[in-house]
Amino acid sequence: MAKKTSFGKKIWKIIRWAMILFFGSSVFFTILYRFIPPPLTPLMVIRVFQQLTNGESVTLQKYWMPLDKISNNLEQAVVTSEDNEFLDHYGFDFEAIKKAQEYNANHKKTKGASTISQQTAKNVFLWPQRSWIRKGLEVYFTGLIELLWGKRRIMEVYLNVIEMGDGIYGAEMASQKYFNKPAGKLTKVEAALLAAILPNPRLYSAVKPSPYIQRKQLWILNHMNKVDKVNFGR
């Protein structure tokens, strides 16, 4: 009996220290990334591993660009397309979640309701595959970045780490690759096109946009002025 009690205490001690290590390290790196660019994301590492496994040449193109050097058109376009309540919620859009649940209950093709904050938390700290564990961690990290980063930093990180093509990450690299110009000079039309391919940038092309992407680009353009202006003091 004494041995079982001793074993149970050891297990609890290990769990307790693991939790302390997790919470301590998560807060540390969240604060760190408030001031420095995340060097890599889990998705970037996964994509490189997939390229190696498939015998492809490794492609990882990214270039960090401060938010004030990225066109406001792109900020407005991604908010319009991905999360038009970005400035008003605290990481989660519960109305969008409710609508997505109602839609998914009656359709085979499901809709997501992840905010820009949730997408940023997932991209920087977590893996892409869906599971209840990952979703729980996503909630945790979303709360952390909302608390410790604020909206401006969340947008800055989002636009610099988001996947925008096969091996292409961030607004600057996408702008150079697709339009041969810096991200600071993106027009509304170009910004809307980049926002349109975001749900699946390896399937949808900004170089040869399909009719579906063209329709979505037009929808974003028509609605960009209908959501709250995103300028972060510009």
trRosetta pair geometry for C-beta under 8 A, 3 or more apart (Angstrom, degrees):
i j d omega theta_ij theta_ji phi_ij phi_ji
1 4 5.8 -53 -152 34 33 110
1 5 6.5 32 151 -17 65 106
2 5 5.7 -55 -150 37 33 112
2 6 6.2 34 152 -20 66 107
3 6 5.6 -54 -147 38 32 112
3 7 6.2 34 153 -21 66 106
4 7 5.7 -53 -146 36 31 112
4 8 6.3 33 154 -20 64 106
5 8 5.7 -54 -149 36 30 112
5 9 6.5 32 152 -20 64 104
6 9 5.7 -53 -151 34 31 112
6 10 6.6 33 151 -21 64 104
7 10 5.7 -53 -152 33 33 113
7 11 6.5 33 152 -18 66 104
8 11 5.7 -53 -148 35 33 111
8 12 6.3 31 154 -16 66 107
9 12 5.7 -56 -147 40 31 110
9 13 6.2 36 153 -24 65 106
10 13 5.6 -53 -149 34 30 114
10 14 6.5 31 152 -19 64 103
11 14 5.8 -54 -152 34 32 111
11 15 6.4 30 151 -17 65 106
12 15 5.6 -54 -146 39 33 112
12 16 6.1 36 154 -23 66 106
13 16 5.7 -52 -145 35 29 113
13 17 6.4 22 158 -12 64 107
14 17 6.1 -60 -148 41 28 104
14 18 6.2 31 153 -22 64 109
15 18 5.6 -56 -146 36 29 113
15 19 6.4 30 155 -19 64 105
16 19 5.9 -56 -152 35 29 110
16 20 6.5 28 151 -17 64 106
17 20 5.4 -50 -144 37 36 113
17 21 6.2 39 154 -21 66 105
18 21 5.7 -54 -147 37 30 112
18 22 6.3 31 153 -21 64 106
19 22 5.7 -52 -144 35 31 111
19 23 6.2 21 161 -10 66 108
20 23 6.2 -59 -142 43 26 102
20 24 5.8 24 160 -17 63 116
21 24 5.9 -59 -140 42 23 110
21 25 5.9 15 165 -13 64 113
22 25 6.3 -62 -142 41 22 102
22 26 6.1 19 161 -19 62 112
23 26 5.9 -55 -140 37 27 110
23 27 6.4 24 161 -15 63 108
24 27 6.2 -61 -151 38 26 106
24 28 6.2 28 153 -22 64 111
25 28 5.4 -53 -144 36 33 117
25 29 6.2 23 162 -12 68 106
26 29 6.3 -57 -143 41 27 100
26 30 6.2 29 156 -21 62 110
26 125 7.5 54 -136 -146 93 140
26 140 7.5 -11 168 136 158 119
26 141 7.0 -115 -166 -95 119 87
26 144 6.7 -116 148 -89 104 167
27 30 5.7 -56 -145 37 29 113
27 31 6.3 28 157 -16 65 106
27 144 6.9 -139 -101 -141 61 126
27 148 7.8 158 -150 -65 71 157
28 31 6.1 -62 -155 38 26 107
28 32 6.2 27 150 -21 64 110
29 32 5.2 -49 -141 37 37 118
29 33 6.1 30 161 -14 68 106
29 125 7.6 132 106 -105 131 103
30 33 6.2 -59 -144 42 26 103
30 34 6.9 44 147 -36 58 97
30 141 7.4 -168 -89 -146 121 79
30 144 4.7 -87 -121 151 163 124
30 145 6.3 -134 -149 -78 110 67
30 148 5.2 86 139 70 113 152
30 149 7.4 -105 179 -42 90 99
31 34 5.4 -42 -160 11 37 121
31 35 7.7 7 155 0 61 102
31 148 5.9 -93 -84 -175 64 139
32 35 6.7 -82 -171 43 35 93
32 36 6.1 -35 164 38 77 105
33 36 6.5 -76 -113 67 39 67
33 37 7.6 22 -144 -165 78 15
33 38 5.2 13 -124 -64 122 87
33 124 6.6 106 180 -171 167 141
33 149 7.8 -31 103 -88 89 119
33 157 6.9 55 160 -106 112 140
34 148 5.8 -102 -71 144 133 96
34 149 5.4 -152 -109 -100 89 73
34 153 6.0 -2 -142 -165 67 162
37 64 4.4 -62 -99 -109 162 151
37 157 7.8 165 -134 -114 66 79
37 160 6.6 -94 -138 135 114 151
38 41 6.1 59 127 -70 135 79
38 124 5.3 -156 -62 -140 166 98
38 157 6.9 65 2 -147 112 110
38 161 6.3 12 62 -83 123 139
40 44 5.0 -128 -164 74 86 135
40 45 6.0 78 155 -49 128 93
41 44 4.8 103 54 1 74 102
41 45 7.4 -143 94 -2 43 85
41 123 5.3 -23 -158 163 152 72
41 124 5.7 -87 -116 -112 105 33
41 161 5.3 100 -40 -170 139 124
41 169 7.8 175 23 -145 121 149
42 45 5.7 -58 -153 37 36 111
42 46 6.2 37 152 -21 70 106
42 123 8.0 -169 43 -174 85 35
42 125 7.5 11 -10 134 119 16
42 126 6.3 -93 30 116 149 18
42 127 5.1 -99 142 -86 145 60
42 128 7.7 -170 105 -23 108 73
43 46 5.5 -53 -145 37 34 113
43 47 6.2 35 156 -21 67 105
43 123 6.1 -46 5 -142 131 70
43 127 7.6 141 -69 -141 65 45
43 128 5.7 74 -99 -44 102 113
43 163 6.3 -98 136 -49 141 122
44 47 5.8 -55 -148 35 29 110
44 48 6.5 29 154 -18 63 105
44 60 6.0 76 -166 -139 103 120
44 62 7.6 -40 -111 -29 138 143
44 169 6.4 -23 -90 -57 110 155
45 48 5.8 -55 -151 35 32 111
45 49 6.4 32 152 -18 65 107
46 49 5.7 -56 -150 37 31 112
46 50 6.3 33 152 -21 66 105
46 127 7.0 107 -56 -140 141 89
46 128 7.0 -125 56 10 165 111
47 50 5.6 -52 -147 35 32 114
47 51 6.5 36 152 -21 64 103
47 60 7.3 135 93 -93 115 93
47 163 7.7 151 -58 -113 149 129
47 167 6.7 177 147 -86 133 59
48 51 5.7 -52 -151 33 32 113
48 52 6.5 30 152 -16 65 105
48 58 5.6 31 -144 -143 88 107
48 60 5.9 -15 -78 -57 108 126
49 52 5.8 -55 -149 38 32 110
49 53 6.2 33 153 -20 66 108
50 53 5.6 -54 -143 38 31 112
50 54 6.1 18 160 -9 65 112
51 54 6.1 -65 -144 45 26 102
51 56 4.3 -89 -160 74 78 107
51 57 7.1 -47 173 88 121 26
51 58 5.2 130 106 -104 140 56
51 59 6.7 -179 -114 24 159 74
51 167 7.5 54 -70 -79 145 113
52 55 7.7 38 -180 -72 30 24
52 56 7.6 -84 -58 53 21 69
52 58 6.5 11 -63 -77 84 101
56 59 7.7 -53 137 0 112 99
58 167 8.0 144 168 -121 46 129
59 166 6.7 48 85 132 138 82
59 167 3.0 -1 114 -146 104 165
59 168 8.0 -23 144 -46 112 62
60 167 5.6 -104 -78 -157 33 87
60 169 7.4 -1 -167 3 70 120
61 167 5.7 67 10 138 89 88
61 168 5.2 -16 68 -107 108 60
61 169 6.9 165 84 24 54 74
61 173 4.9 155 132 -162 97 140
61 177 7.2 105 111 -65 149 130
62 160 7.5 80 -172 173 108 74
62 161 7.6 20 -142 -113 139 49
62 168 7.8 142 -74 -166 64 39
62 169 4.1 -19 -90 71 109 106
62 170 5.0 94 -146 9 84 126
62 173 5.5 -90 -116 -25 32 148
63 170 6.4 -157 53 90 53 142
63 172 4.6 -90 82 96 104 131
63 173 5.2 138 18 -58 92 90
63 176 7.7 39 30 3 140 141
64 160 5.3 35 -127 -157 68 135
64 170 7.0 -104 -93 -138 40 161
64 172 7.5 44 119 19 5 140
65 69 5.2 -118 177 87 98 110
65 70 5.5 116 113 -61 121 95
65 159 7.8 -70 69 118 99 107
65 160 6.4 -173 39 -100 68 102
65 170 7.0 140 15 165 97 122
65 171 6.3 -93 51 73 131 100
65 172 4.1 136 -28 -51 133 128
65 182 7.8 152 -124 -171 146 96
65 183 5.5 136 92 41 168 136
65 184 7.8 -144 178 -43 136 89
66 69 5.0 76 66 14 83 104
66 70 7.5 -153 99 -11 43 89
66 156 7.0 -24 -159 -144 47 122
67 70 5.6 -59 -151 30 41 111
67 75 7.8 61 -164 -75 101 127
67 152 6.6 -161 52 -179 170 85
67 155 6.3 73 -122 103 134 100
67 156 4.0 -83 -54 -96 114 97
67 159 7.0 107 -110 49 80 135
67 232 6.8 -5 132 69 139 157
68 234 7.0 161 -127 -94 86 105
69 182 7.4 -59 163 160 98 125
69 183 7.0 81 126 75 75 99
69 184 4.8 -62 179 -70 61 121
70 74 5.8 -76 161 55 102 132
70 75 7.1 111 111 -43 110 95
70 156 8.0 164 17 -123 136 65
70 159 5.7 87 -174 137 171 150
70 171 5.1 56 -134 97 124 155
70 172 7.3 -97 -95 -59 95 80
70 183 4.6 -27 -124 128 74 122
70 184 6.1 -99 -102 -80 16 60
70 186 7.8 2 -174 16 67 122
71 74 5.0 97 75 -3 89 96
71 75 7.7 -155 107 1 55 83
71 183 6.1 -136 1 154 85 65
71 184 5.5 133 -54 -157 71 27
71 185 6.5 -106 -66 28 120 7
71 186 4.0 -140 24 49 150 91
71 187 7.8 -73 -168 -44 164 15
71 191 6.2 -122 97 -75 127 126
72 75 5.3 -48 -154 35 50 116
72 76 6.1 48 150 -19 74 104
72 230 7.0 176 -164 92 89 80
72 231 5.9 7 -135 -112 136 72
72 234 6.2 -129 -75 53 134 162
73 76 5.8 -58 -150 39 30 110
73 77 6.1 31 153 -23 66 109
73 186 5.4 -145 70 103 121 95
73 187 6.4 -98 140 158 176 20
73 188 4.8 -129 -146 -88 126 54
73 190 7.6 69 114 66 138 83
73 191 3.9 -170 129 -15 99 157
73 224 7.9 3 -153 -164 70 150
74 77 5.5 -52 -141 35 33 113
74 78 6.3 25 162 -14 67 104
74 159 6.6 97 126 -132 125 130
74 171 5.7 87 157 -133 165 133
74 183 6.7 -34 -9 -174 156 98
74 186 5.4 51 -47 77 106 151
74 191 4.2 -138 -82 -134 57 110
74 194 6.4 -15 -127 71 102 138
74 195 7.3 171 -152 -52 64 100
75 78 6.5 -61 -148 37 25 100
75 79 6.4 21 157 -14 63 111
75 155 6.1 34 -128 -174 105 135
75 159 7.3 -53 -84 -66 73 143
75 230 4.6 -138 138 107 114 126
75 231 7.7 144 90 -86 148 34
75 232 7.9 -113 -154 -3 164 111
76 79 5.9 -60 -148 40 28 110
76 80 6.2 30 155 -21 65 110
76 188 7.9 -34 78 -123 127 88
76 191 7.1 55 61 134 86 147
76 224 5.1 66 142 -164 114 102
76 227 7.4 159 -161 69 78 110
76 229 7.3 -29 -103 -142 111 54
76 230 5.4 -178 -83 40 63 105
77 80 5.7 -56 -148 37 29 113
77 81 6.1 15 159 -9 65 113
77 188 7.3 158 -67 -155 113 60
77 191 4.0 177 -15 140 147 99
77 192 4.9 -144 -131 -84 126 50
77 194 6.9 87 107 66 146 89
77 195 3.9 -151 143 -27 104 144
77 220 5.6 50 -151 166 84 129
77 224 6.2 -27 -88 -106 59 118
78 81 5.8 -59 -138 46 32 105
78 82 5.2 -10 176 16 72 121
78 83 7.7 5 140 31 76 88
78 116 6.8 89 138 -101 110 126
78 158 7.4 163 138 130 155 127
78 159 7.2 -158 3 -87 160 94
78 194 8.0 -45 -66 106 94 97
78 195 4.9 -153 -81 -112 55 107
78 198 6.9 91 -123 -51 94 162
79 82 6.8 -64 -111 54 17 83
79 83 5.9 -66 -141 75 55 72
79 84 5.9 94 154 -106 77 48
79 86 4.9 -98 -130 14 100 137
79 87 7.7 23 -145 -24 140 91
79 116 7.1 -43 -99 -37 65 144
79 227 5.9 -170 122 118 107 149
79 228 8.0 -84 148 65 144 76
79 230 5.2 148 -14 -33 156 147
80 84 5.9 40 -122 -90 35 100
80 195 7.0 47 65 160 93 161
80 220 5.3 119 106 -152 126 79
80 223 5.1 146 -164 103 120 99
80 224 5.0 -72 -55 -99 158 58
80 226 7.7 92 -124 56 108 84
80 227 5.2 -164 -94 8 75 139
81 192 7.8 145 -52 -145 124 63
81 195 4.1 159 1 162 151 116
81 196 6.8 -136 -118 -78 147 44
81 198 6.7 119 117 33 139 130
81 216 7.7 64 -127 169 114 104
81 220 5.1 -13 -69 -107 101 120
82 86 8.0 50 92 -62 89 121
82 115 7.7 101 141 -161 92 36
82 116 5.6 94 112 -71 125 87
82 119 7.2 -44 180 -6 137 153
82 195 7.1 -125 -23 -160 96 98
82 198 6.5 -51 -69 96 120 151
83 86 4.4 86 117 -65 108 95
83 93 6.7 -169 -145 -30 88 139
83 115 4.6 87 -125 -149 136 66
83 116 4.4 -125 29 -20 150 90
83 117 7.8 155 -163 3 167 73
84 223 7.9 -66 -95 149 140 121
84 227 4.4 -121 -150 -115 103 134
84 228 7.9 130 179 20 76 80
85 88 4.9 -73 -172 54 80 107
85 89 4.9 63 129 -22 108 109
85 93 5.0 123 60 -110 133 118
85 95 7.7 111 -34 46 162 115
85 96 7.3 -154 20 -26 129 122
85 115 7.5 -74 74 -118 90 114
86 89 7.0 -61 -128 34 18 95
86 115 6.6 147 -103 -169 71 103
86 116 5.2 15 -115 22 121 127
86 117 7.5 153 -141 -26 81 91
86 151 7.0 116 151 -145 92 114
86 155 7.7 81 164 -78 141 106
86 230 7.2 12 77 -95 129 130
87 151 6.3 54 -118 -144 59 159
87 228 5.3 -94 39 88 143 140
87 230 6.6 -158 -56 -98 120 86
88 228 7.4 121 -36 6 105 153
89 92 6.1 -135 167 68 129 34
89 93 5.1 -102 -63 -80 164 67
89 94 8.0 166 -132 -2 126 73
89 115 6.4 -123 79 -109 140 155
89 117 7.8 -134 95 11 105 135
90 146 5.6 91 -179 177 67 151
91 115 6.4 167 176 62 36 145
91 117 4.4 -113 -130 109 64 150
91 118 6.7 106 177 -54 78 77
91 142 4.3 123 -172 154 125 106
91 143 6.0 -110 8 -80 175 48
91 145 7.7 128 -108 69 115 86
91 146 4.3 -83 -59 -50 112 145
92 97 7.0 1 178 -34 98 134
92 115 6.2 -146 -106 -6 28 132
92 117 7.8 -88 -49 71 46 125
92 118 7.1 73 -92 -54 68 119
92 139 7.8 12 -69 -127 130 84
92 142 7.0 85 -53 134 87 147
93 96 3.9 32 113 20 118 118
93 97 6.5 157 92 -20 64 84
93 113 6.3 -129 74 169 101 101
93 115 5.3 135 -10 -74 99 109
94 97 5.3 -48 -145 34 38 117
94 98 6.4 42 155 -22 66 101
95 98 5.8 -51 -152 33 31 112
95 99 6.5 29 152 -15 64 106
96 99 5.7 -54 -146 39 34 111
96 100 6.2 36 154 -21 66 107
96 113 4.1 159 129 -154 97 110
96 115 7.7 130 57 -69 147 82
97 100 5.8 -56 -147 36 29 112
97 101 6.4 31 154 -21 63 106
97 113 4.5 177 -86 99 51 154
98 101 5.8 -55 -150 34 30 112
98 102 6.5 27 154 -16 64 106
99 102 5.8 -56 -149 37 32 110
99 103 6.3 31 153 -18 66 108
99 113 7.2 135 62 -96 84 130
100 103 5.7 -55 -145 38 31 111
100 104 6.0 28 158 -18 67 110
100 110 7.7 57 -180 179 95 83
100 111 4.7 -133 -135 95 89 99
100 112 6.4 0 -144 174 148 11
100 113 3.9 -129 -14 -42 147 115
101 104 5.9 -55 -139 39 27 108
101 105 6.5 35 157 -30 61 105
102 105 5.9 -51 -152 24 28 116
102 106 7.4 -4 159 6 58 108
103 106 6.7 -88 -165 48 31 90
103 107 5.8 -19 164 17 74 125
103 110 7.8 122 107 -149 96 52
103 111 5.1 11 93 22 140 127
104 107 6.3 -78 -121 55 29 88
104 110 4.5 31 -120 -131 109 89
104 111 6.2 -133 -60 34 91 74
107 110 7.0 157 93 -85 97 41
107 111 7.7 47 70 -15 137 93
114 118 4.2 -127 -162 91 89 130
114 119 5.3 109 136 -56 122 83
114 122 7.5 -25 -159 -4 146 140
115 118 4.8 102 50 7 73 99
115 119 7.0 -135 97 -2 40 87
115 142 7.7 97 60 -147 111 132
116 119 5.6 -54 -145 39 33 112
116 120 6.2 36 154 -22 65 106
116 154 6.6 110 121 142 102 113
116 155 6.9 19 146 -94 143 68
116 158 5.5 -2 -178 -113 101 163
117 120 5.8 -55 -148 35 28 111
117 121 6.4 29 154 -18 63 105
117 142 5.2 89 134 -152 101 95
117 145 6.4 178 -160 87 91 116
117 146 5.8 28 -155 -69 144 98
117 154 5.5 -23 -104 -163 75 149
118 121 5.7 -53 -147 36 32 111
118 122 6.3 30 155 -16 65 107
118 138 5.8 47 -157 168 89 112
118 142 5.0 -12 -94 -95 62 134
119 122 5.7 -57 -147 39 30 111
119 123 6.1 29 156 -20 66 109
119 158 6.6 67 94 -130 105 110
119 162 7.4 26 144 -104 122 104
120 123 5.8 -55 -142 37 29 110
120 124 6.1 15 165 -10 66 113
120 145 6.4 -141 104 122 118 168
120 154 5.3 174 41 -163 170 83
120 157 5.5 89 -156 96 121 110
120 158 4.5 -73 -85 -79 110 90
120 161 7.5 102 -137 58 72 122
121 124 6.4 -65 -142 42 23 101
121 125 5.9 -33 -180 30 62 116
121 126 7.0 30 135 5 73 115
121 138 5.6 122 105 -154 121 65
121 141 3.8 146 -165 109 114 106
121 142 4.4 -98 -19 -70 158 63
121 144 7.5 120 -120 52 117 94
121 145 5.6 -151 -82 7 93 133
122 125 7.2 -84 -127 55 14 76
122 126 4.8 -63 -144 59 55 115
122 128 7.2 82 162 -104 114 53
122 134 7.7 59 -127 169 99 106
122 138 5.3 3 -75 -118 91 111
122 141 7.7 148 -59 77 41 134
123 126 7.8 8 -7 50 13 75
123 158 7.5 115 40 -121 146 60
123 161 5.2 139 140 117 130 120
123 162 6.5 -68 -111 -92 164 54
123 163 7.9 -160 -127 -16 119 85
124 141 7.6 -168 72 167 101 137
124 145 7.9 110 46 -76 145 142
124 157 6.4 -6 -68 164 134 132
124 161 6.3 80 -78 92 78 172
125 137 7.4 -141 118 150 116 111
125 141 4.8 -157 54 -130 153 159
126 134 5.6 121 -178 -153 132 95
126 137 5.7 144 -96 106 130 123
126 138 6.1 -69 6 -78 165 81
126 141 6.9 -161 -30 19 112 154
127 134 6.4 -92 61 -112 83 133
129 134 6.8 156 87 -20 66 161
130 134 6.5 -141 -146 66 30 131
130 135 7.0 34 -159 -53 75 102
131 134 4.7 90 54 11 84 101
131 135 6.8 -149 90 -7 42 88
132 135 5.5 -54 -144 38 32 113
132 136 6.3 36 155 -22 65 104
133 136 5.9 -55 -153 34 29 110
133 137 6.5 24 152 -13 64 107
134 137 5.6 -57 -148 41 34 110
134 138 6.1 42 151 -28 67 104
135 138 5.4 -48 -147 30 32 118
135 139 6.8 38 152 -21 62 98
136 139 5.8 -49 -156 29 34 112
136 140 6.7 33 147 -17 64 105
137 140 5.4 -52 -151 36 38 115
137 141 6.2 27 156 -11 71 107
138 141 6.1 -57 -140 43 29 102
138 142 6.0 35 157 -25 64 109
139 142 5.8 -55 -146 34 26 114
139 143 6.6 27 156 -18 61 105
140 143 6.0 -61 -159 34 27 109
140 144 6.6 26 148 -20 64 107
141 144 5.2 -48 -146 33 40 116
141 145 6.4 31 159 -14 70 102
142 145 6.3 -57 -146 39 29 100
142 146 6.3 29 156 -18 63 109
143 146 5.8 -58 -146 38 29 112
143 147 6.2 23 158 -15 65 112
144 147 5.9 -66 -151 41 27 107
144 148 5.7 -13 169 12 68 118
145 148 6.3 -67 -123 55 29 88
145 149 4.5 -8 -170 13 73 128
145 153 7.7 -140 -173 100 93 107
145 154 5.7 108 147 -94 118 102
145 157 8.0 -100 -153 47 137 151
146 149 7.1 -28 -74 49 12 89
146 150 7.6 68 -165 -90 39 25
146 154 7.3 15 -88 -63 54 143
149 153 3.9 -128 -177 83 96 127
149 154 5.3 116 112 -53 132 77
149 157 7.4 -50 -157 -2 151 134
150 153 5.5 83 63 18 78 101
150 154 6.9 -143 99 -9 36 95
151 154 5.6 -59 -145 37 31 114
151 155 6.3 29 160 -17 67 106
151 232 7.4 -158 105 -95 100 105
152 155 6.0 -58 -154 36 28 108
152 156 6.4 28 151 -20 64 108
152 232 4.6 111 -109 -137 105 134
153 156 5.4 -53 -145 36 35 115
153 157 6.2 32 158 -15 68 104
154 157 6.1 -57 -147 39 27 105
154 158 6.1 32 154 -23 63 111
155 158 5.5 -54 -143 36 29 116
155 159 6.2 20 163 -12 65 109
155 230 7.4 165 -116 179 157 129
155 232 7.2 -145 53 -50 146 141
156 159 6.4 -63 -148 40 23 102
156 160 6.5 9 157 -9 60 117
157 160 5.9 -73 -149 44 29 106
157 161 6.0 -6 169 5 71 117
158 161 6.9 -77 -136 45 19 88
158 162 5.8 30 173 -43 63 112
159 162 6.5 -29 -119 11 23 116
159 170 6.7 67 142 -149 54 67
159 171 4.5 -3 173 -25 98 123
159 183 7.9 126 161 -178 119 151
160 169 7.7 39 156 143 47 90
160 170 4.4 7 -157 -122 42 113
160 171 6.8 -54 -81 15 47 88
160 172 7.6 16 -119 6 75 101
161 169 6.0 -17 -157 177 37 116
161 170 6.2 20 -57 -73 20 88
162 169 6.9 161 78 -157 33 70
162 170 6.7 122 46 -83 66 37
162 171 7.8 48 48 -46 107 71
162 198 6.7 -19 168 -138 134 105
163 168 7.3 98 -165 79 59 61
163 169 5.8 -41 -101 -102 48 78
163 201 5.4 -173 123 48 85 129
163 202 7.3 -28 151 -36 126 95
164 168 5.0 -75 77 112 82 103
164 169 6.5 139 18 -117 87 23
164 170 6.9 -100 5 45 125 23
164 171 7.4 123 -47 -86 158 35
164 173 7.2 153 58 84 126 93
164 174 3.8 -47 122 -82 151 133
164 194 6.5 -10 -145 -157 122 99
164 197 7.2 83 -156 94 67 115
164 198 7.3 -33 -107 -101 72 69
164 201 5.0 -132 -153 -156 26 161
164 206 7.8 1 171 -17 93 141
165 168 3.5 20 59 39 104 127
165 174 6.4 149 -5 -111 114 91
165 177 6.7 -123 35 104 160 155
165 178 7.8 176 -53 -54 145 111
165 197 7.9 23 -72 130 73 141
165 201 5.2 -87 -62 151 38 112
165 202 6.8 111 -163 -88 32 57
165 206 7.2 -77 -76 15 114 112
166 201 8.0 -159 -37 120 49 87
166 202 5.1 89 -73 -123 79 93
168 173 5.3 -167 -160 122 84 116
168 174 5.6 108 153 -83 123 73
168 177 5.7 -68 -123 4 142 165
168 201 7.5 -110 70 141 103 134
169 173 6.3 44 64 47 46 142
170 173 5.1 78 71 18 93 102
170 174 6.7 -166 93 -7 44 94
171 174 5.8 -65 -145 42 27 109
171 175 6.0 27 161 -21 67 111
171 183 4.2 78 133 -130 103 144
171 186 7.7 -85 -176 -27 108 147
171 194 7.4 71 -126 165 77 159
172 175 5.9 -57 -147 36 26 110
172 176 6.4 23 157 -15 63 108
172 182 6.6 -20 -138 -154 85 69
172 183 4.5 -85 -89 -18 56 123
173 176 5.8 -55 -146 39 32 110
173 177 6.0 29 156 -20 66 112
174 177 5.7 -59 -141 40 28 110
174 178 5.8 -2 171 4 67 116
174 183 7.6 64 62 -92 83 105
174 194 5.9 100 136 -129 140 123
174 206 7.3 73 -174 24 103 164
175 178 6.7 -66 -129 49 20 90
175 179 5.5 -44 -166 46 61 111
175 181 5.9 -75 161 81 101 69
175 182 6.2 39 113 168 137 20
175 183 4.2 179 -2 -82 153 64
175 185 7.7 130 179 57 136 76
175 186 5.6 -98 -116 -69 123 108
175 190 7.5 71 -125 152 85 131
175 194 7.7 -30 -74 -74 72 148
176 179 7.6 -58 -89 59 8 68
176 180 6.6 40 -162 -116 47 29
176 181 7.1 -148 -96 56 47 24
176 182 7.0 15 -70 -93 86 40
176 183 8.0 -52 -30 -43 77 75
178 190 7.7 152 108 -157 116 103
178 193 7.9 -162 147 110 147 126
178 194 7.4 167 55 -83 156 96
178 206 4.6 -19 -131 108 148 127
178 207 6.1 -134 -131 -70 88 74
179 186 7.0 117 54 -109 162 77
179 190 5.4 25 -81 -141 153 139
181 185 4.7 -91 159 76 124 122
181 186 7.2 159 95 -72 117 55
182 185 5.4 84 66 10 78 100
183 186 5.8 -15 -162 -24 49 115
186 190 4.7 -132 -160 92 84 120
186 191 4.8 104 140 -63 123 88
186 194 7.4 -38 -151 1 145 138
187 190 4.7 93 51 11 78 101
187 191 6.8 -142 92 -5 38 90
188 191 5.7 -56 -142 39 28 111
188 192 6.2 30 158 -21 64 108
188 221 6.2 96 146 -126 107 91
188 224 6.6 -163 -155 55 113 171
189 192 6.0 -56 -149 35 26 111
189 193 6.7 28 152 -21 61 105
189 217 7.5 47 -163 170 64 118
189 221 6.7 14 -101 -96 57 131
190 193 5.7 -54 -152 32 33 113
190 194 6.6 31 153 -16 66 103
191 194 5.9 -54 -151 36 33 109
191 195 6.4 31 152 -16 66 107
192 195 5.6 -54 -145 40 33 112
192 196 6.2 41 152 -30 64 105
192 217 4.7 103 129 -159 104 75
192 218 7.8 98 148 -61 143 19
192 220 4.1 164 -147 93 98 121
192 221 4.7 -20 -91 -60 167 82
192 224 7.0 -91 -84 -55 109 130
193 196 5.5 -51 -148 28 31 117
193 197 7.0 19 159 -12 63 103
193 206 5.4 105 144 -140 110 93
193 209 6.4 -103 -146 -67 106 144
193 213 7.3 56 -148 158 74 108
193 217 4.9 11 -88 -116 60 130
194 197 6.4 -64 -154 36 31 101
194 198 7.2 55 148 -52 62 92
194 206 6.2 18 -90 -109 58 141
195 198 5.7 -29 -160 -13 39 122
195 217 7.9 130 65 -113 86 65
195 220 5.4 149 87 -144 129 161
196 204 7.2 -127 123 150 82 149
196 209 7.3 36 98 -136 138 130
196 213 5.0 112 136 -162 126 79
196 216 4.2 134 -142 105 107 111
196 217 4.4 -56 -45 -69 153 73
196 220 6.0 -128 -67 -7 90 140
197 200 7.3 -91 -179 73 64 50
197 201 4.8 79 138 -109 102 72
197 204 4.0 -161 -133 100 86 118
197 205 7.0 -141 -114 56 138 5
197 206 5.3 -92 -14 -59 153 88
197 209 7.6 -115 -66 -110 109 96
197 213 6.2 18 -76 -134 80 128
198 201 6.1 -4 -117 -55 28 102
199 204 7.5 62 62 4 81 137
200 203 4.1 -2 135 32 119 115
200 204 5.6 105 84 -2 82 97
201 204 6.3 -61 -117 59 33 87
201 206 7.9 -6 -147 -26 91 104
204 209 7.3 23 179 -129 93 71
204 210 6.8 -99 -134 15 82 108
204 212 7.9 -104 -115 88 115 108
204 213 5.2 138 -163 -81 119 130
205 208 4.8 10 107 56 141 69
205 209 6.0 -147 87 -79 74 41
205 210 7.2 100 39 -25 90 80
205 213 7.4 -144 59 4 55 168
206 209 6.4 12 -131 -66 29 95
206 213 8.0 -138 -92 169 47 148
209 213 3.9 -124 -164 93 98 125
209 214 5.2 127 122 -57 121 77
209 217 6.8 5 -173 -22 161 139
210 213 4.9 96 50 9 72 99
210 214 7.0 -131 97 -4 39 89
211 214 5.5 -55 -146 37 33 115
211 215 6.4 35 155 -21 66 103
212 215 5.9 -55 -153 34 30 110
212 216 6.4 25 152 -15 64 107
213 216 5.5 -54 -145 40 34 111
213 217 6.1 42 152 -25 66 104
214 217 5.5 -48 -145 33 31 115
214 218 6.5 31 154 -18 62 104
215 218 5.8 -54 -151 36 31 111
215 219 6.5 35 149 -21 64 104
216 219 5.5 -50 -148 33 35 114
216 220 6.5 37 153 -19 66 102
217 220 5.8 -54 -151 35 31 110
217 221 6.4 32 152 -19 64 106
218 221 5.6 -52 -148 36 33 114
218 222 6.3 30 155 -18 66 108
219 222 5.8 -60 -149 38 29 109
219 223 6.3 5 160 -2 65 116
220 223 6.2 -74 -144 48 27 97
220 224 6.2 50 157 -56 67 94
221 224 6.0 -30 -145 -7 28 117
223 226 4.9 -63 -159 36 63 120
223 227 6.8 51 152 -21 88 97
224 227 7.1 -63 -160 29 30 98
227 230 7.9 2 113 -26 108 99
231 234 4.3 -115 178 40 96 97
